[in-house]
Amino acid sequence: MDGRADHFFRNRARIVSGLEYSKGAYVLHMLHLQLVDPRNPDPEHLFKDMMQDYCKTFDNQAASTEDFKAIVEKHMTRGMDLDGNHKMDWFFNQYVYGTGIPQYSFHASVEATPDGKTHVKGELTRSGVPDTWKDAVPLYAHMGDKTVRLGTLGVTHSSEPVDITLAGKVDRVSINDYEDLLADVKQ
């Protein structure tokens, strides 16, 4: 191989390696935020438990992506089980092994109810990825300057209606406020 080709392939390898590193960090970030438990005094306990289990299980041993997936499945929440089979195949196939990035459009209206609650009605639409794509999309409520994570919307279709009633007064709702999900979002 001549010097120019060798230089090209070495630089390309660095670029690909950098993308894989960034993607790996983002995958951990997404899993971390899917495991947040806002009702617990330590909202990050589920993620910490999962990572401690992984480190103890594979201490000084080689571990594969499938090994890590098995640990994630051991610690996953009901909201992460989009296939109803206690597997994270949907997540790993899309975000670890795949290259797609979904585009989401979210529009919702909020209306106060006579009993002091808030009715939320809207629609979440997805494009840019196959129709089989699934996601646990984070949903947030805004009350003045306070933002609260409500949980996740299990999205299994390209268009999902949102129709929920929340306790208390909510000014607006939004998705993906903390870039919990690798996606392009328009609200």
QUIBELLIN-V701059 format. One record per backbone hydrogen bond with DSSP energy under -0.5 kcal/mol. NH is the residue of the N-H (numbers start at 1). CO is the residue of the C=O. If there is no record, write none. Layout:
# QUIBELLIN-V701059
((NH CO) (NH CO))
This chain:
# QUIBELLIN-V701059
((6 2) (7 3) (8 4) (9 5) (10 6) (11 7) (12 8) (13 9) (14 10) (15 11) (16 12) (17 13) (18 14) (19 15) (20 16) (21 17) (22 18) (23 19) (24 20) (25 21) (26 22) (27 23) (28 24) (29 25) (30 26) (31 27) (32 28) (33 29) (34 30) (35 31) (35 32) (36 33) (37 43) (38 36) (40 37) (43 41) (45 42) (48 44) (49 45) (50 46) (51 47) (52 48) (53 49) (54 50) (55 51) (56 52) (57 53) (58 54) (59 56) (61 58) (68 64) (69 65) (70 66) (71 67) (72 68) (73 69) (74 70) (75 71) (75 72) (76 72) (80 77) (81 77) (81 78) (82 80) (84 81) (92 88) (93 89) (94 90) (95 91) (96 91) (96 92) (97 92) (98 92) (102 182) (103 127) (104 102) (104 184) (105 125) (106 186) (107 123) (109 121) (111 119) (113 117) (116 113) (118 166) (119 111) (120 118) (120 164) (121 109) (122 162) (123 107) (124 160) (125 105) (125 123) (126 158) (127 103) (133 130) (135 155) (137 135) (137 153) (139 151) (140 174) (141 148) (142 172) (143 146) (146 143) (148 141) (150 139) (150 148) (151 139) (153 137) (154 152) (155 135) (155 153) (156 154) (160 124) (162 122) (164 120) (166 118) (171 142) (172 142) (174 140) (176 138) (179 176) (183 181) (184 102) (185 183) (186 104))
